[in-house]
Amino acid sequence: MQKISMSKFKSYFLSIFFILSLQTSVVSQNIPGSFADLAEKLMPSVVNISTTTVITTQSNPFPFQFPPGSPFEDMFKEFGTPQERKSSALGSGFIIDEKGIVVTNNHVIADAEDIIVRVNGDKEFKAKVIGQDPLSDIAVLKLETNEKFIPVKFGDSDKARIGDWVIAIGNPFGLGGTVTTGIISARNRSIGLSRYEDYIQTDASINSGNSGGPLFDMNGDVIGINTAILGRSGSIGIGFSIPSNSAKIVIDQLIEFGETKRGWLGVRIQDVTKEIAEVEKLDEPRGALVASVAQNSPSDKAGVKAGDIILEFDGERIQEMKQLPIIVARTKVGKKVKVKIWRDKKEITKTIELGRLETSEDFKVAEKDKPKKESRIESLKISVRELTKEDIKIRNLPNQTSGLVITKIENNSPLLSSIEINSIILEAQKKRIKTAIDLSQVVDKVLKSSQRTILLVIYNSQNQRRYIGIKLD
């Protein structure tokens, strides 16, 4: 056996040592020594949000409870006294414009009477809602101030990879300015919370109160909006964020229009199973099977039929059925797109001009309002019902309008000569009115006072905002 010289051995040893050192150096470069500098830079742009919601309940005047379904339950419930209590909630958000534009989750501010935003841990500002979208769980707020703020910018969530480091900053359990770190655990998660789900999963600790807060990459760019956690007991290392690329489309629309404008195909779809793929002679189970086509929808006009399999939409391959609604929704309304379809064991192409989801019959059916229940306000001798989304759209009112539509005014009503049917009561005695109970309570207080005059803010039947003073007998 030939002996290796000492010089050659040293050469081999140094080569191996150099290679191992280089590999170790590459790995260590990817592991941050500290997140302190990045966290310090980002903290002023992350806000804490607190909301107040007034909840009205009917107290039971009796020392006993009627069993559910008992005929006495409805008979005696009107003797209860309406009780108001304030409910507070906490959440997070982040500033995207120096003028004080804040992004958060819709569920953080939904139905809130007051929204207070705390910036940098000390300054507090009132905020108003610019727009909100329950389908994606995103809301945009504007701080009511002329101060300038430090914004953050969005990153490209499509470039985020499983295993990348991320930072979450938020307001868990009211403990503002909390920083947690982790990695991206998975992509394209669907957990059944909303219609359009394509969540980023992370193991960075996210708890109650983190909702609406940002998920940052190592460049300090927002790649996600922290939205949900798995389990009710707090963080167990599985949190979910709305990808920034999807969120930004919704946010831009809410800022520009105050509402969303999603693309609409007009088809009902289902998964392509292995068995369906075999019958249709498709190479593999992929695409979205068209179960039905809405009459006069964009797809119907383009000649799409039930039984077609959509393989590609506007140049994007559809591997799974759930991808199609997400891609269609983020496509501009009115755009003409090429759609590749598998029909009769061959591929064909259709050109479809997208409609708008929010104005479609499909959407109106899916988002159908609750029955328009009328309530009689005895003290005012009027009947009212709650304002609905349909009313807001038909009358072209601001998106956040709430109030009561007057459906009947009796001949002996004190409002008879001042207000007309279909007027909307917005406020009474400078208090926002959402329900008939709200209005009844305010009227009862006025009747017990010495002044006995009530100040109403209304939209009349021409949608003009008016202040009306009514003397109650």
Secondary structure as the mmCIF struct_conf table of DSSP 4:
data_model
#
loop_
_struct_conf.conf_type_id
_struct_conf.id
_struct_conf.beg_label_comp_id
_struct_conf.beg_label_asym_id
_struct_conf.beg_label_seq_id
_struct_conf.end_label_comp_id
_struct_conf.end_label_asym_id
_struct_conf.end_label_seq_id
HELX_LH_PP_P HELX_LH_PP_P1 GLN A 2 SER A 5
HELX_RH_AL_P HELX_RH_AL_P1 MET A 6 ASN A 30
BEND BEND1 ILE A 31 ILE A 31
BEND BEND2 GLY A 33 GLY A 33
BEND BEND3 PHE A 35 PHE A 35
HELX_RH_AL_P HELX_RH_AL_P2 ALA A 36 LEU A 42
HELX_RH_3T_P HELX_RH_3T_P1 MET A 43 SER A 45
STRN STRN1 VAL A 46 GLN A 58
HELX_LH_PP_P HELX_LH_PP_P2 SER A 59 ASN A 60
BEND BEND4 PHE A 62 PHE A 64
HELX_LH_PP_P HELX_LH_PP_P3 PHE A 66 PRO A 67
TURN_TY1_P TURN_TY1_P1 PRO A 68 GLY A 69
HELX_RH_AL_P HELX_RH_AL_P3 PRO A 71 LYS A 77
TURN_TY1_P TURN_TY1_P2 GLU A 78 PHE A 79
BEND BEND5 GLY A 80 GLY A 80
HELX_LH_PP_P HELX_LH_PP_P4 THR A 81 THR A 81
STRN STRN2 PRO A 82 ASP A 97
TURN_TY1_P TURN_TY1_P3 GLU A 98 GLY A 100
STRN STRN3 ILE A 101 THR A 104
HELX_RH_AL_P HELX_RH_AL_P4 ASN A 106 ILE A 109
TURN_TY1_P TURN_TY1_P4 ALA A 110 ASP A 111
BEND BEND6 GLU A 113 GLU A 113
STRN STRN4 ASP A 114 VAL A 119
TURN_TY1_P TURN_TY1_P5 ASN A 120 ASP A 122
STRN STRN5 LYS A 123 ASP A 133
TURN_TY1_P TURN_TY1_P6 PRO A 134 ASP A 137
STRN STRN6 ILE A 138 LEU A 143
BEND BEND7 GLU A 144 THR A 145
STRN STRN7 PHE A 154 PHE A 154
HELX_RH_3T_P HELX_RH_3T_P2 SER A 157 LYS A 159
TURN_TY1_P TURN_TY1_P7 ILE A 162 GLY A 163
STRN STRN8 TRP A 165 GLY A 170
HELX_RH_3T_P HELX_RH_3T_P3 PRO A 172 GLY A 174
BEND BEND8 GLY A 177 GLY A 177
STRN STRN9 THR A 178 ARG A 189
BEND BEND9 GLY A 192 TYR A 196
STRN STRN10 TYR A 199 THR A 202
BEND BEND10 ALA A 204 ALA A 204
TURN_TY1_P TURN_TY1_P8 SER A 208 GLY A 209
TURN_TY1_P TURN_TY1_P9 SER A 211 GLY A 212
STRN STRN11 PRO A 214 PHE A 216
TURN_TY1_P TURN_TY1_P10 MET A 218 ASN A 219
BEND BEND11 GLY A 220 GLY A 220
STRN STRN12 VAL A 222 ILE A 229
BEND BEND12 LEU A 230 GLY A 234
BEND BEND13 ILE A 236 GLY A 237
STRN STRN13 GLY A 239 PRO A 243
HELX_RH_AL_P HELX_RH_AL_P5 SER A 244 PHE A 257
BEND BEND14 GLY A 258 GLU A 259
STRN STRN14 GLY A 263 TRP A 264
STRN STRN15 VAL A 267 ASP A 271
HELX_RH_AL_P HELX_RH_AL_P6 LYS A 274 VAL A 279
TURN_TY1_P TURN_TY1_P11 GLU A 280 LYS A 281
BEND BEND15 ASP A 283 PRO A 285
BEND BEND16 GLY A 287 GLY A 287
STRN STRN16 ALA A 288 VAL A 293
TURN_TY1_P TURN_TY1_P12 GLN A 295 ASN A 296
BEND BEND17 SER A 297 SER A 297
HELX_RH_AL_P HELX_RH_AL_P7 PRO A 298 ALA A 302
TURN_TY1_P TURN_TY1_P13 GLY A 303 GLY A 303
TURN_TY1_P TURN_TY1_P14 ALA A 306 GLY A 307
STRN STRN17 ILE A 309 PHE A 313
TURN_TY1_P TURN_TY1_P15 ASP A 314 GLY A 315
STRN STRN18 GLU A 316 ARG A 317
BEND BEND18 GLU A 320 GLU A 320
TURN_TY1_P TURN_TY1_P16 MET A 321 LYS A 322
HELX_RH_AL_P HELX_RH_AL_P8 GLN A 323 ALA A 329
TURN_TY1_P TURN_TY1_P17 ARG A 330 ARG A 330
BEND BEND19 THR A 331 THR A 331
HELX_LH_PP_P HELX_LH_PP_P5 LYS A 332 LYS A 332
TURN_TY1_P TURN_TY1_P18 VAL A 333 GLY A 334
STRN STRN19 LYS A 336 ARG A 343
TURN_TY1_P TURN_TY1_P19 ASP A 344 LYS A 345
STRN STRN20 LYS A 346 GLU A 353
STRN STRN21 GLY A 355 ARG A 356
HELX_RH_3T_P HELX_RH_3T_P4 LEU A 357 THR A 359
BEND BEND20 SER A 360 SER A 360
HELX_RH_AL_P HELX_RH_AL_P9 GLU A 361 ALA A 366
TURN_TY1_P TURN_TY1_P20 GLU A 367 GLU A 367
HELX_LH_PP_P HELX_LH_PP_P6 LYS A 368 PRO A 371
STRN STRN22 GLU A 374 ILE A 377
TURN_TY1_P TURN_TY1_P21 GLU A 378 LYS A 381
STRN STRN23 ILE A 382 GLU A 386
HELX_RH_AL_P HELX_RH_AL_P10 LYS A 389 ARG A 395
TURN_TY1_P TURN_TY1_P22 ASN A 396 ASN A 396
TURN_TY1_P TURN_TY1_P23 ASN A 399 GLN A 400
STRN STRN24 LEU A 404 ILE A 409
TURN_TY1_P TURN_TY1_P24 ASN A 411 ASN A 412
TURN_TY1_P TURN_TY1_P25 PRO A 414 SER A 418
TURN_TY1_P TURN_TY1_P26 ILE A 421 ASN A 422
STRN STRN25 ILE A 424 ALA A 428
TURN_TY1_P TURN_TY1_P27 GLN A 429 LYS A 430
STRN STRN26 LYS A 431 ARG A 432
BEND BEND21 THR A 435 THR A 435
HELX_RH_AL_P HELX_RH_AL_P11 ALA A 436 LYS A 448
BEND BEND22 SER A 449 GLN A 451
STRN STRN27 THR A 453 TYR A 459
TURN_TY1_P TURN_TY1_P28 SER A 461 GLN A 462
STRN STRN28 ARG A 465 LYS A 471
#
